Structure formats: structure tokens, C-alpha cells
């Protein structure tokens, strides 16, 4: 491995099963936009009309970044904080356009 490169840069792509939620904690901040975009494509293709993006509570930086992305996305009908039992403000529930 060359100096300055992360092992994940050379790893084989990981295929995740598509569910009605995705936990974004394992991903690096610079990966989030691409991960969310790919996930929304796959979720729509799988027929989901509502999904949950788990971004964590923290300071709200990741939440705000994700919501800016969602506002620009024509596949999105709307989004809101998840109910308390599904993550509260640490997760965003997204409604996809049919």
C-alpha cells in the first residue's frame, strides 16, 4: 500500500442489503453525499416510499449537510425528524416520490 492512502481506498466495494434505513455512522464525512445518493437510488428501485437516514445527534453538522442534499433532490417529496422511538433528531425520515 502506498504511503498516505487509507486501506479502504483499495478495498473491494462492499454491497449492503437495501433496507428501509441506513446507518451513516460507519462512513467518512466526505463519503456521505455519495452514499446517501446511491442509497436513495437503491431504496426507490426496491420500492421503498419512506426511508430513515441515521446520522446521529452530535452538533447537527451531518444532519444539516444531509438535509441540504435532500432539499435539492427531485426524488424527495419531504423529510422530517424521526419519531423519538426511531432516533428523534438523530435520524431523518425521508418520503420518496412514487
Phi, psi and omega in degrees: 000138181283153181297141177086000179255146179272145178305325182295338179294333184251358182287155175294148177300142179259125180264118181263142174293145180272121177236181181276017175206160172219134176266117185271359181303322183290348186265148176288149181309321181288349179267342190303313183302312181293321180296313181297316180300312179296320180297316180297322175301310183294321180295318178296317179297326179282353177095007178288138176251346176219131179226165180235128178256115182265108184247348180090165183273296178041221180268355179091005182295311181295319178302311181297319179298315179296318182291328174296318177299314182296323180299329182271352190268119181291348178280350189261125174276322179184173178203158182199168173300145175289154174298158184309318183287352179243018175122347180054221182285005174270002178213151179241127175269128184243131175257123181269148176289139179297000000 
